[in-house]
Amino acid sequence: GNAVAATAGWLGNLVVSLTFLSLIDALGESGTFALYGAIGIASVIFIRARVPETKGRTLEEIQAAITR
């Protein structure tokens, strides 16, 4: 799990680094940060809706929730 999280972090940083200057030219500073903020909010909404809560559950219960 830690390796997946670290890889996702690195890939996210890569995407921001590759797109930042182009977006500044196209959208301006406030537009660029608004876009990144909107992506962050959309990510939180997606995770809350699609990732099951695992606190206090057994592995069998988690597996059953995933396969539904």
ABEGO torsion letter per residue (X at the ends): XAAAAAAAAAAAAAAAAAAAAAAAAAAEAAAAAAAAAAAAAAAAAAAAAABBBABGBBAAAAAAAAAX
